[in-house]
Amino acid sequence: MTDYYGDVLRASAPNVPPDEMPNLSSIAKERSIPDIVKFLRLVLALAVKSDKKEDYVQKIYTLSPETQKSLMYLLQQVRAILFRIENRSSRHHHQDIFQAMDC
């Protein structure tokens, strides 16, 4: 997925907190629901950032209302996670600027 960010989106992958990273072995071996949800959140984050996001939105509208509601809930989680990551990155950026200015 990080390659997709770089190769296709031409952006650096978000610095996802370790507790938000899915354990792919747990998904494969144990069918871990929490890790599947984390994986789906990352896939949704890619879809939201892609050039084809409008296509994905149109496909979502063709799904059942229950499925749409579940996806919207996951999308809200993705947005919250990305917001936290972006705020943390901008805080570090501002701290780096102040440090460079000896403040």
C-alpha positions as a LaTeX table, in Angstrom:
\begin{tabular}{lrrr}
\hline
Residue & $x$ (\AA) & $y$ (\AA) & $z$ (\AA) \\
\hline
Met1 & 0.00 & 0.00 & 0.00 \\
Thr2 & 2.85 & 2.37 & 0.71 \\
Asp3 & 4.14 & 1.69 & $-2.80$ \\
Tyr4 & 0.72 & 2.67 & $-4.17$ \\
Tyr5 & 0.94 & 6.03 & $-2.42$ \\
Gly6 & 4.33 & 6.70 & $-3.95$ \\
Asp7 & 3.94 & 5.13 & $-7.38$ \\
Val8 & 0.35 & 6.00 & $-8.23$ \\
Leu9 & $-0.67$ & 8.89 & $-6.01$ \\
Arg10 & 2.78 & 10.49 & $-6.13$ \\
Ala11 & 2.51 & 11.23 & $-2.43$ \\
Ser12 & 4.22 & 9.95 & 0.66 \\
Ala13 & 2.23 & 7.40 & 2.61 \\
Pro14 & 0.73 & 8.71 & 5.82 \\
Asn15 & 2.68 & 7.85 & 8.92 \\
Val16 & 0.04 & 5.50 & 10.30 \\
Pro17 & 0.35 & 4.86 & 14.04 \\
Pro18 & 1.46 & 1.29 & 14.83 \\
Asp19 & $-1.81$ & 0.53 & 16.60 \\
Glu20 & $-3.67$ & 1.33 & 13.35 \\
Met21 & $-1.57$ & $-1.01$ & 11.19 \\
Pro22 & $-3.25$ & $-4.34$ & 10.41 \\
Asn23 & $-1.49$ & $-7.56$ & 11.22 \\
Leu24 & $-1.70$ & $-9.36$ & 7.89 \\
Ser25 & $-0.61$ & $-12.67$ & 9.44 \\
Ser26 & $-3.51$ & $-12.47$ & 11.88 \\
Ile27 & $-5.86$ & $-11.82$ & 8.98 \\
Ala28 & $-4.55$ & $-14.80$ & 7.03 \\
Lys29 & $-4.20$ & $-17.27$ & 9.90 \\
Glu30 & $-6.88$ & $-16.27$ & 12.39 \\
Arg31 & $-9.32$ & $-14.16$ & 10.34 \\
Ser32 & $-8.83$ & $-11.38$ & 12.89 \\
Ile33 & $-11.81$ & $-9.03$ & 12.59 \\
Pro34 & $-10.03$ & $-6.03$ & 14.20 \\
Asp35 & $-7.15$ & $-6.40$ & 11.73 \\
Ile36 & $-9.54$ & $-6.81$ & 8.79 \\
Val37 & $-11.22$ & $-3.54$ & 9.84 \\
Lys38 & $-7.81$ & $-1.81$ & 10.04 \\
Phe39 & $-6.95$ & $-3.16$ & 6.59 \\
Leu40 & $-10.25$ & $-1.92$ & 5.16 \\
Arg41 & $-9.62$ & 1.51 & 6.65 \\
Leu42 & $-6.28$ & 1.68 & 4.83 \\
Val43 & $-7.90$ & 0.60 & 1.56 \\
Leu44 & $-10.58$ & 3.27 & 2.02 \\
Ala45 & $-7.89$ & 5.86 & 2.71 \\
Leu46 & $-6.30$ & 4.97 & $-0.62$ \\
Ala47 & $-9.65$ & 5.19 & $-2.39$ \\
Val48 & $-10.37$ & 8.60 & $-0.86$ \\
Lys49 & $-6.97$ & 9.91 & $-1.98$ \\
Ser50 & $-7.10$ & 8.44 & $-5.51$ \\
Asp51 & $-8.04$ & 10.14 & $-8.75$ \\
Lys52 & $-10.93$ & 7.69 & $-9.10$ \\
Lys53 & $-12.63$ & 8.58 & $-5.83$ \\
Glu54 & $-15.77$ & 9.78 & $-7.67$ \\
Asp55 & $-16.05$ & 6.37 & $-9.36$ \\
Tyr56 & $-15.81$ & 4.68 & $-5.96$ \\
Val57 & $-18.47$ & 6.97 & $-4.52$ \\
Gln58 & $-20.82$ & 6.09 & $-7.39$ \\
Lys59 & $-20.24$ & 2.38 & $-6.73$ \\
Ile60 & $-20.94$ & 2.87 & $-3.05$ \\
Tyr61 & $-24.35$ & 4.33 & $-3.96$ \\
Thr62 & $-25.23$ & 1.04 & $-5.66$ \\
Leu63 & $-24.72$ & $-0.92$ & $-2.43$ \\
Ser64 & $-27.39$ & $-1.74$ & 0.11 \\
Pro65 & $-28.22$ & 0.96 & 2.68 \\
Glu66 & $-26.71$ & $-1.15$ & 5.46 \\
Thr67 & $-23.44$ & $-1.55$ & 3.55 \\
Gln68 & $-23.38$ & 2.16 & 2.73 \\
Lys69 & $-23.85$ & 2.98 & 6.40 \\
Ser70 & $-20.97$ & 0.67 & 7.39 \\
Leu71 & $-18.68$ & 2.16 & 4.75 \\
Met72 & $-19.57$ & 5.69 & 5.85 \\
Tyr73 & $-18.69$ & 4.76 & 9.42 \\
Leu74 & $-15.31$ & 3.41 & 8.28 \\
Leu75 & $-14.74$ & 6.51 & 6.15 \\
Gln76 & $-15.37$ & 8.71 & 9.18 \\
Gln77 & $-12.76$ & 6.70 & 11.08 \\
Val78 & $-10.32$ & 7.07 & 8.19 \\
Arg79 & $-10.85$ & 10.82 & 8.08 \\
Ala80 & $-10.29$ & 11.09 & 11.83 \\
Ile81 & $-7.08$ & 9.07 & 11.61 \\
Leu82 & $-5.80$ & 11.08 & 8.65 \\
Phe83 & $-6.72$ & 14.31 & 10.44 \\
Arg84 & $-4.72$ & 13.23 & 13.53 \\
Ile85 & $-1.76$ & 12.25 & 11.34 \\
Glu86 & $-1.84$ & 15.54 & 9.42 \\
Asn87 & $-2.11$ & 17.58 & 12.63 \\
Arg88 & 0.76 & 15.66 & 14.19 \\
Ser89 & 2.84 & 16.19 & 11.05 \\
Ser90 & 2.09 & 19.93 & 10.93 \\
Arg91 & 2.93 & 20.28 & 14.64 \\
His92 & 6.27 & 18.56 & 14.02 \\
His93 & 6.80 & 20.80 & 11.00 \\
His94 & 6.12 & 23.92 & 13.08 \\
Gln95 & 8.37 & 22.62 & 15.84 \\
Asp96 & 11.14 & 22.06 & 13.27 \\
Ile97 & 10.70 & 25.62 & 12.00 \\
Phe98 & 10.90 & 27.05 & 15.53 \\
Gln99 & 13.94 & 24.93 & 16.28 \\
Ala100 & 15.61 & 26.17 & 13.10 \\
Met101 & 14.90 & 29.73 & 14.24 \\
Asp102 & 16.29 & 28.95 & 17.73 \\
Cys103 & 12.97 & 29.82 & 19.36 \\
\hline
\end{tabular}
